[in-house]
Amino acid sequence: GSCGVALDAQAEQLPSYFQYRPRTQFFALFVGDRSDARATLYVSERAANSSMSKQFTEFYNPGKPIEVREVPTITMNDLLDRAGVSRVDFLTMDIEMAEPAALAGFDIGRFRPALVCVEAHPPIRQVLIDYFVRHDYRIVAKYLWADWENLYFAPLPPE
């Protein structure tokens, strides 16, 4: 069976998933706060630095050509339902500043991931921390010696 679900708005990532993660269900969609809509994606030649934020993509790709794409959206709730997932062990999010919108379309209380790794760029870091604290999660690790962008959260133990 499947051992994971992956989502990337850049459909050209699919062959890598087939090669390196053959048991992962891959969806070429943009995760956000609404399903069945369209999002604008600014794609750089360095695919990892593509974003829904034109300013973000330009900052990380100065002077480089940027392709503008319209991509279909989905909420995490709808994605997980479509993939047949009822429980999440580990959730990782690296969406180049779109993490708050993705979390707005996610019922964290229903799926209650045991561990979350989320990229937390400074402009949105506090919004992310506030979201997880509101949902009874705490920061459990921050590996600044090797990783200065991601925060790790786990649910508080039941009282």
N, C-alpha and C positions, 0 to 999 in steps of 0.2 A: 504494500500500500504506500500511500504518499507519506512523506515525513516532513513536509513543510509546504508553505505557500509563499510565493514571491510575487511581488508587484513592481513593475517598472514601466513608466510611460514610454520608454524607448524600446519598441518592439525588437530592435536589432540585438538586444541583450539575450533573446531567447536561445540562440545556439549555444551560448556559454552555459545556460542552465541545463540544456540537454546533455552537454558534455560533462560538466562538473557536478551537477545536482540532478541526476536523472529521475529521482523519486519526488522532486519538488514540483508542485503545480505552479505554473507560471501564468500570470495575467498581464497583458500589455494595456494597462489602464493607469490613470493618475488618481491616487487616493486623495480624497478631500472631504468636504462637509456636505456634498450632494452627489447623488448618483445620477447617471443618465444626463449629465450636462457636458459642457466642453470647457477645457482649460487651455490657456495659452502656455506653451512650453518654449523656453529659449534654450536651444541646443547648441553647445559648443563642440568643437572638434575633440576636446577632452570631455567625453560623455559624462564623466563623474561630476563635472562642474556645471551641469545644465540645471536650470531652475525655472520655476514659474515667475521668479523675480528677474526682470531684465537687468536691473542694477547689479544683482548678485552675479549673474552670468558674465556681465561686462567686467566687473571688478576682478574676477578670477581668470578672465581670458582677455586681457587688455590688447586692443588692436586686432583681435582675431575675428574672423567671420562668425556670425551667429545666425543659425537657422531658426525661424519662427514656425512652430507647429501648433495645430489645434488637436488636442487629444481628448478621448472620452474619459469621464470621471466615474468614480465609484466611492462609496463610503466603506470604511473597514467593516462595519456591520454587514453590509450587503455582500462584500467580498467573502467574508468568512462563512456567511450562510451559503453562498453559491459554491464555495469549496467544500461544504459539508463539515466545517470545523465547529465544534461546540466548546472546546477547551483549548486554551493557549498556554503553553509552558514558557515560551520565550518569544518576546516581541522586540524586534529591532527596527528603528526608524531612522532613515537618513534621506531626507526629502528636501534638503537645501532650503530651509526656512519655511517650508509648508507644513511642518509638524503640528502647529496649533490647529490648522484647518483639518488635518487628518484626525486629530484627537476629537474634534467636535463631531465627527461622524462615527465615533467609536463608543460603544457601551462598555466601559472598562469594568463596571460592576458585574455585568453578565459574563464576560469572558475571563476576568480576573487573572491576567497573566502572572505567573510566578516570578518572572524577572523581565524587566524592560530596559533596553538600551536605546537611548534617544540622543541624536546629535543635537547639541544645544548651543547654536551660535549665539554670541552675546546679545544681539538685539531681541531674541525671543527666549533667552534662558530663563528669566524670571517668570514669564507666562507658563513655561513648561513646569517649572518647580511648583508654582501655585496650583496648576491643574492636578498634579499627582498628590500634593498634600491634601487638596479638597477631596480626593478619592481614597484617602487613607493609605497612601503609599509613602515610603520614605526613601531618601537617597541611601544606597547601601555601599557604593564604592565609587571612587573617582581616581583613575590611574593617571595622574598628571605627568608622571615620568615618561609615559609612553603614549598617552591619549589625552589631549587637552580639549577635545571637542565633545565627547560623549559623557552623559550622565547615566547612572544605573539606578533603577528604582525597584523596590519589592513591596508587596502589601504588608501593612502592619499586622502582627499576629492578632487573632481574635481575642477579645477581652474575656 
